[in-house]
Every structure is written in C-alpha cells, then in structure tokens.
C-alpha cells in the first residue's frame, strides 16, 4: 500500500458508522464511538455523525452523540450545522 493510500478496511468502517448515523442505529453507533471512532468524524462533504443523525431525524442518536462530546456547532462544507440539518 502506498504511504498516502487509505486502508480499505478504514474506509469500510467509516462508511458503516456514517450509515449507522443516517439510520439512527444508536446503540451500535455509540458502541463504535465508545471503542474509539472519533465522535466528530467527517465524511467527504464535511458532514459529521451528528449532522447526519439530525438530518435524518434521529433524536436519540443525536442525544447519544452529544453525550459523547459531539460538537453541535461544527459546520459541514456548506456551512450547515446539526441544528440547521435538523
């Protein structure tokens, strides 16, 4: 693997946790965050797990991410925050 190349397993894990945020799978997502996945992880558009959970209408997931230190004021590449996405 080239030094600048991202491990495919890391990409797969990131896609999985973003999918969990979109789907509102609170317990599984919280377990990943508790195990070390950064709570403020962003995708290629700058969306955080919190933004995706809020946008897709999952208040329980939003609460769990906030309890784990998610930054509510963190904006994506379009300047939108979780509040704007809700």
VEXDO-95874 format. One record per atom (N, C-alpha, C): residue in one letter; x, y, z. Coordinates in steps of 0.1 Angstrom, whole numbers, padded with zeros to 4 digits, always signed. Example, Ala and Ser with C-alpha at 12.3 -4.5 7.8 and 13.67 -1.06 7.14 Angstrom:
<sites>
a+0132-0057+0078
a+0123-0045+0078
a+0132-0033+0078
s+0128-0022+0071
s+0137-0011+0071
s+0129+0000+0079
</sites>
This chain:
<sites>
x+0008-0012+0000
x+0000+0000+0000
x+0009+0012+0000
x+0005+0022-0008
x+0013+0035-0009
x+0011+0043+0004
x+0021+0051+0008
x+0020+0058+0020
x+0008+0067+0021
x+0003+0073+0010
x-0008+0082+0010
x-0021+0075+0009
x-0021+0062+0007
x-0033+0054+0004
x-0040+0051+0017
x-0053+0051+0017
x-0061+0048+0029
x-0065+0033+0029
x-0063+0026+0040
x-0066+0012+0041
x-0081+0010+0038
x-0084+0001+0029
x-0098-0002+0025
x-0107-0005+0037
x-0101-0012+0047
x-0108-0015+0060
x-0113-0003+0067
x-0104+0008+0067
x-0108+0020+0074
x-0119+0027+0066
x-0119+0027+0053
x-0129+0033+0045
x-0142+0025+0048
x-0142+0012+0048
x-0154+0004+0051
x-0160+0007+0064
x-0151+0009+0074
x-0156+0012+0088
x-0163+0026+0088
x-0156+0035+0082
x-0162+0049+0081
x-0176+0049+0074
x-0177+0042+0063
x-0190+0041+0056
x-0200+0034+0065
x-0196+0024+0073
x-0205+0018+0082
x-0210+0027+0093
x-0201+0035+0099
x-0206+0043+0110
x-0214+0055+0105
x-0211+0060+0093
x-0220+0071+0087
x-0233+0065+0084
x-0234+0053+0079
x-0247+0046+0077
x-0255+0044+0090
x-0248+0041+0100
x-0255+0039+0113
x-0261+0052+0118
x-0253+0063+0116
x-0259+0077+0120
x-0271+0080+0112
x-0270+0077+0099
x-0282+0080+0090
x-0294+0072+0094
x-0292+0059+0098
x-0303+0050+0101
x-0308+0051+0115
x-0301+0059+0124
x-0305+0060+0137
x-0302+0048+0146
x-0292+0041+0142
x-0288+0028+0150
x-0280+0033+0162
x-0286+0038+0172
x-0280+0045+0183
x-0270+0036+0190
x-0275+0024+0195
x-0267+0016+0203
x-0254+0011+0196
x-0255+0007+0183
x-0243+0002+0176
x-0234+0014+0173
x-0239+0025+0169
x-0231+0037+0167
x-0223+0041+0180
x-0231+0042+0191
x-0224+0045+0203
x-0213+0036+0207
x-0215+0023+0204
x-0205+0013+0207
x-0192+0015+0199
x-0194+0019+0187
x-0182+0022+0179
x-0175+0035+0184
x-0183+0045+0188
x-0177+0057+0193
x-0170+0054+0207
x-0176+0046+0215
x-0170+0042+0228
x-0158+0034+0226
x-0157+0027+0215
x-0145+0019+0212
x-0134+0027+0205
x-0136+0040+0202
x-0125+0048+0197
x-0128+0055+0184
x-0139+0052+0177
x-0142+0060+0165
x-0144+0075+0169
x-0138+0084+0163
x-0139+0098+0166
x-0154+0103+0165
x-0159+0109+0176
x-0173+0113+0176
x-0176+0124+0166
x-0165+0132+0162
x-0167+0143+0153
x-0161+0139+0139
x-0161+0126+0136
x-0156+0121+0123
x-0165+0128+0112
x-0158+0132+0101
x-0165+0138+0090
x-0163+0130+0077
x-0173+0131+0068
x-0173+0125+0055
x-0167+0134+0045
x-0167+0130+0033
x-0161+0139+0022
x-0168+0152+0020
x-0180+0154+0026
x-0187+0166+0024
x-0186+0175+0037
x-0179+0169+0047
x-0177+0176+0060
x-0188+0173+0069
x-0198+0164+0066
x-0209+0161+0075
x-0203+0152+0086
x-0207+0156+0098
x-0204+0148+0110
x-0214+0137+0112
x-0211+0128+0121
x-0221+0118+0125
x-0234+0125+0131
x-0231+0136+0139
x-0242+0144+0145
x-0251+0150+0134
x-0245+0156+0124
x-0252+0163+0113
x-0261+0152+0106
x-0256+0141+0103
x-0263+0131+0096
x-0275+0125+0105
x-0272+0123+0117
x-0283+0118+0126
x-0294+0129+0127
x-0290+0141+0129
x-0300+0152+0130
x-0308+0154+0117
x-0301+0153+0105
x-0308+0155+0092
x-0318+0144+0090
x-0315+0132+0094
x-0324+0121+0092
x-0334+0118+0103
x-0335+0128+0113
x-0345+0128+0123
x-0344+0117+0134
x-0332+0116+0139
x-0330+0106+0150
x-0325+0112+0163
x-0335+0117+0171
x-0331+0125+0183
x-0324+0116+0193
x-0327+0104+0194
x-0319+0095+0203
x-0305+0094+0200
x-0302+0093+0187
x-0288+0092+0182
x-0281+0105+0184
x-0288+0116+0182
x-0283+0129+0184
x-0279+0131+0199
x-0288+0127+0208
x-0285+0128+0222
x-0273+0120+0226
x-0272+0108+0221
x-0261+0099+0224
x-0248+0105+0219
x-0248+0110+0207
x-0235+0116+0202
x-0231+0129+0210
x-0241+0137+0214
x-0238+0149+0222
x-0233+0145+0235
x-0238+0134+0241
x-0234+0129+0254
x-0219+0124+0253
x-0215+0121+0241
x-0201+0116+0239
x-0192+0127+0234
x-0196+0139+0234
x-0188+0150+0231
x-0189+0156+0217
x-0199+0152+0209
x-0200+0157+0195
x-0202+0172+0196
x-0196+0179+0187
x-0196+0194+0186
x-0208+0198+0178
x-0218+0204+0185
x-0231+0208+0178
x-0229+0220+0169
x-0219+0228+0171
x-0216+0239+0162
x-0207+0237+0151
x-0202+0225+0149
x-0193+0221+0138
x-0201+0221+0125
x-0196+0229+0115
x-0203+0230+0103
x-0196+0221+0092
x-0205+0217+0082
x-0200+0209+0071
x-0195+0219+0060
x-0191+0214+0049
x-0185+0222+0038
x-0195+0232+0032
x-0208+0231+0035
x-0218+0241+0031
x-0221+0251+0042
x-0214+0250+0053
x-0217+0259+0064
x-0229+0255+0073
x-0234+0243+0071
x-0245+0238+0079
x-0241+0231+0091
x-0248+0233+0102
x-0245+0226+0115
x-0256+0216+0117
x-0255+0209+0128
x-0265+0199+0131
x-0279+0205+0133
x-0279+0217+0139
x-0292+0224+0141
x-0298+0228+0128
x-0290+0233+0119
x-0296+0236+0106
x-0300+0223+0098
x-0294+0212+0101
x-0298+0200+0094
x-0310+0193+0100
x-0313+0197+0112
x-0325+0190+0119
x-0338+0194+0113
</sites>
